[in-house]
Amino acid sequence: MNPEPRRRPQDAVTVRHLRLGVGSVGIALPVVLVVGHAIVARRLTLLDSLSGYYHTELRDVFVGALCAIGVFLISYRYRWPDDLLGTVAGGLAILVALFPTTVGAPAHTVGPGDRIVGVVHQVAAAALFVLLAVFCLVLFTRPDRVGVPPRRSAVRFYRICGGVILLAIVLALAGSQLPAEVRHTLKPVLWCETLAVFAFGAAWVAKSDALFRAAGDGSKDPGEASRDLVA
């Protein structure tokens, strides 16, 4: 009789689903915001940034998605500095959600206090994107806790995703300096933010799948495999 294959621990399966869910939310968010707004407005109207959808009927979707991602990142536990950077990134995601941008807000509703909130939003968003690049370029490419490095193809993919995020940040900053009419026409910040979110979501999902496969390869005991999957 063939021995019964060892099942992956339930904790590992649960964490895998959570990781894939968070990555899927990140990838889907730009699409949902644009398509949802088009359905509600009955015409396709692109805003200047993803954050601008806070001031539309999609506010709850924007805030809910970022808070969900933030809570998961804060709960992210593996090893230092993963724990620290995950907590900081999660806090920044929640700040981005709860401190809305003033871009796209009706002019008569924006006061001095709102401008301060908008500055907090911009700083938190910029820091969050930088940390997402650090996840891809540094944390995802490191060997696991037992010293097993990721495959070369995976490392290359993570580095490409991290490079795309950094490039998107630079292009978004450059695009924000364009004349107002050009910005409203080309939407450089919106496209750059979307590209960065897609890149991180793809890297996160790929890393989650790699960790799950490693947890089920039979080389680790169930408890250790479950713990490593949280990385």
C-alpha positions in Angstrom: 0.0 0.0 0.0 1.2 3.5 -0.8 1.6 5.6 2.3 -1.0 8.3 2.6 0.4 11.6 1.5 1.0 14.0 4.4 -1.6 16.8 4.4 -0.5 20.4 4.8 -1.3 21.7 8.3 -4.6 23.6 8.5 -2.8 26.7 9.8 -0.6 26.7 6.7 -3.6 26.4 4.4 -5.5 29.2 6.2 -2.5 31.6 6.1 -2.0 30.8 2.4 -5.6 31.7 1.7 -5.2 34.9 3.7 -2.0 35.8 1.9 -3.5 35.1 -1.5 -6.6 37.1 -0.5 -4.6 40.1 0.4 -2.6 40.0 -2.8 -5.8 39.6 -4.8 -7.4 42.6 -3.1 -4.4 44.7 -3.9 -4.4 43.7 -7.6 -8.1 44.1 -8.0 -8.4 47.4 -6.2 -7.5 49.7 -9.1 -9.8 47.8 -11.5 -12.7 47.8 -9.0 -12.3 51.5 -8.4 -12.2 52.5 -12.1 -14.9 50.1 -13.2 -17.1 50.7 -10.2 -16.9 54.5 -10.7 -17.7 54.1 -14.4 -20.8 52.0 -13.6 -22.0 54.5 -11.0 -21.3 57.6 -13.2 -22.5 55.8 -16.3 -19.4 56.9 -18.2 -15.7 56.1 -18.0 -14.0 58.9 -16.1 -10.5 58.4 -14.9 -9.4 60.5 -11.8 -6.0 61.9 -11.2 -5.0 59.2 -8.7 -6.3 56.1 -7.0 -6.7 58.1 -3.8 -9.1 60.5 -5.6 -11.7 57.7 -5.6 -12.1 58.4 -1.8 -14.2 61.4 -2.9 -16.5 59.3 -5.0 -19.2 56.6 -4.4 -16.3 54.1 -4.1 -15.0 55.6 -0.8 -16.0 52.6 1.3 -14.3 50.2 -1.2 -11.1 52.2 -1.1 -11.0 52.6 2.7 -12.1 49.0 3.4 -9.5 47.5 1.1 -6.6 49.5 2.5 -7.6 48.8 6.1 -7.9 45.1 5.4 -4.4 45.1 3.8 -3.1 47.2 6.7 -4.5 44.9 9.4 -2.9 41.9 7.7 0.5 43.5 7.4 0.4 44.6 11.0 -0.3 41.0 11.9 2.6 39.8 9.7 5.0 37.8 11.9 8.1 36.0 10.7 11.4 37.4 11.8 13.1 40.8 12.2 13.0 43.0 10.2 10.0 41.5 8.4 7.8 42.0 11.5 8.9 45.7 11.9 8.5 46.6 8.2 5.2 44.7 8.0 3.8 46.7 11.0 5.0 50.0 9.6 3.6 49.2 6.1 0.3 48.2 7.7 0.1 51.4 9.7 0.9 53.5 6.6 -1.8 51.7 4.6 -4.4 52.6 7.3 -3.2 56.2 7.4 -3.6 56.4 3.6 -7.2 55.1 4.0 -8.2 57.3 6.9 -6.4 60.5 6.0 -7.8 61.3 2.6 -6.1 63.3 -0.2 -7.4 66.7 -1.0 -6.9 66.0 -4.8 -10.3 65.5 -6.3 -12.2 67.0 -3.3 -14.6 69.8 -4.0 -12.8 73.1 -3.5 -15.3 74.5 -1.2 -14.9 71.6 1.2 -11.2 71.9 1.6 -10.0 73.9 4.7 -6.7 74.4 6.4 -7.2 71.3 8.4 -8.0 69.3 5.3 -4.7 70.4 3.7 -2.8 69.1 6.7 -4.6 65.8 6.4 -3.8 65.8 2.7 -0.1 66.2 3.5 -0.2 63.3 5.9 -1.9 61.2 3.1 0.8 62.1 0.6 3.7 61.3 3.0 2.1 58.0 4.1 1.4 56.9 0.5 5.0 57.7 -0.6 6.5 55.9 2.3 4.2 52.9 1.8 5.2 52.5 -1.9 8.9 52.7 -0.9 8.3 49.9 1.7 6.5 47.8 -0.8 9.6 48.0 -3.0 11.7 47.0 -0.1 9.5 43.9 0.5 10.2 42.9 -3.1 13.8 43.7 -3.4 15.0 42.7 0.1 12.6 40.6 2.1 11.3 38.4 -0.6 14.7 37.6 -2.0 16.3 36.5 1.2 16.8 32.8 2.2 14.1 31.4 4.6 14.8 30.8 8.2 16.5 27.5 7.6 18.8 29.1 5.0 17.1 27.8 1.8 17.2 30.6 -0.8 14.4 31.3 -3.3 14.9 30.0 -6.9 16.8 32.3 -9.2 13.8 32.8 -11.4 11.8 33.9 -8.4 14.5 36.3 -7.2 14.6 37.8 -10.7 10.8 38.2 -10.7 10.8 39.9 -7.2 13.6 42.2 -8.3 11.7 43.2 -11.5 8.6 43.9 -9.4 10.6 46.0 -7.0 12.3 47.9 -9.8 8.9 48.6 -11.4 7.6 50.0 -8.1 10.6 52.3 -7.8 10.3 53.4 -11.4 6.6 54.1 -10.9 7.5 56.3 -7.8 10.0 58.3 -9.9 7.6 58.7 -12.8 4.8 59.7 -10.5 6.9 62.4 -8.9 8.0 63.6 -12.3 4.4 63.6 -13.6 3.2 65.6 -10.6 5.4 68.5 -11.9 3.7 68.6 -15.3 1.3 71.5 -16.1 -2.2 71.0 -14.6 -3.8 70.5 -18.0 -1.3 67.8 -19.0 -1.7 66.0 -15.7 -5.5 66.0 -16.1 -5.2 64.6 -19.6 -2.5 62.0 -19.1 -3.2 60.9 -15.5 0.4 60.0 -14.8 0.0 59.5 -11.0 -3.0 57.2 -11.5 -1.2 55.0 -14.0 2.0 54.9 -11.9 0.1 54.0 -8.7 -1.8 51.3 -10.6 1.4 49.9 -12.0 3.1 49.8 -8.6 0.1 48.2 -7.0 0.0 45.5 -9.7 3.7 44.8 -9.4 3.6 44.4 -5.6 0.4 42.3 -5.8 2.0 40.0 -8.3 5.2 39.6 -6.2 3.1 39.0 -3.0 1.0 36.3 -4.7 4.1 34.6 -6.2 5.9 34.6 -2.8 2.8 33.3 -1.1 2.5 30.4 -3.6 6.3 29.6 -3.2 6.0 29.5 0.5 3.0 27.2 0.4 4.8 24.8 -2.0 7.8 24.8 0.2 5.6 24.0 3.2 4.2 21.0 1.5 7.4 19.6 0.0 7.8 17.2 2.9 11.2 18.5 4.0 9.8 20.2 7.0 7.7 19.1 9.9 4.1 20.5 9.9 4.7 23.0 12.7 7.8 24.5 11.1 6.2 24.6 7.7 3.2 26.4 9.1 5.4 29.0 10.8 7.4 29.6 7.6 4.3 30.2 5.6 3.6 33.3 7.6 6.7 34.9 6.1 
